[in-house]
Structures are given as C-alpha cells and as structure tokens.
C-alpha cells in the first residue's frame, strides 16, 4: 500500500487516559437507586477478585455514564 510509506512511527501520538473517577464505590452502595445496585454488584465482583480495581473503575465509569 502506498499509504504505509507515509506513516512513520515517529509521527504517531499515543494518548493515555489517566483521569481518576470522582466516585466512591462504597458511598454509591448506600443509594437506593439503580446506581446503588450497580455499585454493589461491582463491589462484589471486586471482593471476589473477578476483576482488577482498574477494570472495575472502567466498568463503573461506563456504567454510570450510561445510567445518567
């Protein structure tokens, strides 16, 4: 492909998302809403070590955004 010759590794920018959520999972559990139930399920998954804390934070971010 001719396009490949124009792509150089030095011209590629990598972006890493290092933002931190402003949610406390344990506080969300106290809500008697769907968000509270969702937070409880995520905390259970974290305690059962089914997911890492980083994965739980990503799931929480996406889930809460969907629920808003």
N, C-alpha and C positions, 0 to 999 in steps of 0.2 A: 504494500500500500504506500502511496506517496505521502499520505498524512503522517505516517510514522517517522519520516525523516525530519519533520518539523517539530516533533515532540522531543524535548531534551529533558533529562531528569532534573537538571538544574533550574528548569523553568516551572517545575511543579511545586505548588504550595500545599502543604499539609496543615489541616486545621484540626486542633484537638479541643473538644468541649470540656473545660474544667470548671464549669459552673456548679454550684452546690445548691441543692434544693433548700428552700426556706420552710420546709415542713418537718414536723416532728412526728414520726410514725406512732409513737406511744400516746401522744396527745390526740391524734386523729382517731384513735380507737374509741375514745370517750364520746365521739359524735354518734348520735343515733340516726345517722343517715347512711345512704349507700356508700359514701366515702369512708365512714367509720367501719362498715362491714368489710370493705375492700382493704382497708389498712390492717384490720385484724387478720384477714387471710394472708396478707403479705408478711406480717409478723410471725405467724405460724410457720410459713414457708422458710423464713429466715432462721427461726429457732430449730426447725427440723433439718437445717443445713441443706435444703434442696436447691437454694440459690445463694450466691455470694451477696454481701452487702451492696456492692456496686451494682449487681444485677437488679436487686430489689429496688434500689434508688431509681434506676432507669424505668423499671416497671411502674413504680409509684408515680413518676413524672408523667409518663404517657397515660396511665390510668386516670389520674386526677385531671389532666387536661381534657380527656375525653368526657369526664363527668361534669365538667364546668359548662 
